[in-house]
Amino acid sequence: MVIPKKIYKGTIESTMVGPLYARANYGALYPEILKDPQAEVMLKKVYDMYPDQQEEFLIMEKFMDEFASLNFLYRAKEFDDEIRKFKAIHPSASIINLGCGLDTTNLRIGDDELRWYQIDLPEGIAFREKLISPVPNSKNIAKSIFDYSWFDDVELNAEKGVLIFAAGLLNYFPEDQLKELCNKLATHFTGGTCLFDLPSPLLKRIVNRKYKKLGFEGANHVFGLGNPKKVLKWSKNIKTLSCTIFFKGIKLNPKWNKKSRFMMKLFRIFRFYKLVKLEFK
């Protein structure tokens, strides 16, 4: 595995740093949403590792304004809440993190009874392992999520429960690939639960325009989900589907700027971002 020497605009590594930046800086400002002290430590390490990358980091930080950062922070909270609910019913479950990047969900939730599997491309896992020390009951798998040989790397006990989640990942792939992935997961992980988030088609276009304007190209959103019921057509082995609209029910903090509060209202009204939960037959 090779540690990336440079974080280029729009690379997978650069998309990994954005959510980390949000959890580190805005988690410190608003711990009532989500507190992630490990992210603070990791972000400092990233900046120290790439002293010649100031221009790249400035572009990333410009994109990660208050609203974008709060969006990432809220997303992490929503996934944490769902995983904790699952853990309450399945205390010894296997939790599989697809496209883990620099995600620290396993460190925030902890619990020695759970078994964690982090899956990402070899370069992504190499970058992760440079920043996160090994922890008990946690295994990194350096493979594409579409290389289904990773199924064999997971010690599965269906009776104990399995939850698969993908945060900020599926929007980078075309629908045909997502259908195949869903079918493979549903067939292999019978009785499992799957969580993922997706933007609407309109938000996908808006974000891609912002990427282009900032010169942050190469990692554009590819897929946007309108009606969540569309996902039911991805596999005959989906038993139930539920969907949560981002920022629904969240109390707007008067400390947030006007743009952030306005955007959160728009996200609710136009259902710009969704957290989807599937249960497999």
Stockholm file with secondary structure:
# STOCKHOLM 1.0

chainA/1-281         MVIPKKIYKGTIESTMVGPLYARANYGALYPEILKDPQAEVMLKKVYDMYPDQQEEFLIMEKFMDEFASLNFLYRAKEFDDEIRKFKAIHPSASIINLGCGLDTTNLRIGDDELRWYQIDLPEGIAFREKLISPVPNSKNIAKSIFDYSWFDDVELNAEKGVLIFAAGLLNYFPEDQLKELCNKLATHFTGGTCLFDLPSPLLKRIVNRKYKKLGFEGANHVFGLGNPKKVLKWSKNIKTLSCTIFFKGIKLNPKWNKKSRFMMKLFRIFRFYKLVKLEFK
#=GR chainA/1-281 SS CCCCSCCCTTCHHHHHHHHHHHHHHHHHHCTTTCCCHHHHHHHHHHHHHCTTCHHHHHHHHHHSCHHHHHHHHHHHHHHHHHHHHHHHHCTTCEEEEETCTTCCHHHHHCCTTSEEEEEECHHHHHHHHHHSCCCTTEEEEESCTTCGGGGGGSCCCGGGCEEEEESSCGGGSCHHHHHHHHHHHHHHSTTCEEEEEEECHHHHHHHHHHHHHHTCCSCCCCCCCSSGGGGGGGCTTEEEEEEEETTTTCCCCTTSCHHHHHHHHHHHHHTCEEEEEEEEC
#=GC SS_cons         CCCCSCCCTTCHHHHHHHHHHHHHHHHHHCTTTCCCHHHHHHHHHHHHHCTTCHHHHHHHHHHSCHHHHHHHHHHHHHHHHHHHHHHHHCTTCEEEEETCTTCCHHHHHCCTTSEEEEEECHHHHHHHHHHSCCCTTEEEEESCTTCGGGGGGSCCCGGGCEEEEESSCGGGSCHHHHHHHHHHHHHHSTTCEEEEEEECHHHHHHHHHHHHHHTCCSCCCCCCCSSGGGGGGGCTTEEEEEEEETTTTCCCCTTSCHHHHHHHHHHHHHTCEEEEEEEEC
//
